Amino acid sequence: MCGFLVKESKLATLSEWGVKDSKKLSPRRRSFLYHKLKELADDYAVVKLEAEDIDRMRTESNLNKIEIKHMHQIVDTLKPDKVIIDAIEANTKKFRESILHGVCERTREKVKSGEIELVCENYADANYPIVGAASIIAKVIRDAEIAKIQEKYREYGEMGSGYPSDPKTIAFLKSWLEKNKELPPFVRRSWVTAKELVKAARAKHEQRALQDFAKK
């Protein structure tokens, strides 16, 4: 997760560079813009969470609340005059209240007085280049982490993007479970897709055990 801070006078530059939602850019273009954005930024903040950290926090919370908590930290760290957040909930009014409730008292009072503007919208990464800039930095860093894991565990096949919609990711995890019977440490065990894969792998192992028993 990333927060990106620039002076208002630099916003036009983001548009000139074609900065937008990271999902709408090629990996090559994201990498190119990543370095330019880091130079342009007055400041930026990145939050990285390990899979096991998310699993631990999800025993007491849900993913949306975990993300909102770290959004609070980014806002309080950067101390902007205007905040634009890509809302992760359909009810943007309720989401805005969640953000406002969790930031530090200083920020909260400034928002209430109008000194700080707080904008929360769905698809803000597509509608505001500055939010797109944050998404690019977060995406490039995430993909670099995936590449490190891929290099370390190449024997299990191509990992793909690491998203549940990616057949390569699913095939990689099936290969891992076939050899290890447990999920790797870099996968969220609370992930529904992961739970289903573990369930299917266990059923497969049990079926094999029964077949071996029947042969005897």
Secondary structure, 3 states (H helix, E strand, C coil): CEEEECCHHHHHHHHHCCCCCHHHCCHHHHHHHHHHHHHHCCEEEECCCCHHHHHHHCCCCCHHHHHHHHHHHHHHHHCCCEEEEECCCCCHHHHHHHHHHHCCHHHHHHHHHCCCEEEEECCHHHHCHHHHHHHHHHHHHHHHHHHHHHHHCHHHCCCCCCCCCCHHHHHHHHHHHHHHCCCCCCCCCCCHHHHHHHHHHHHHHHHHHHHHHHHC
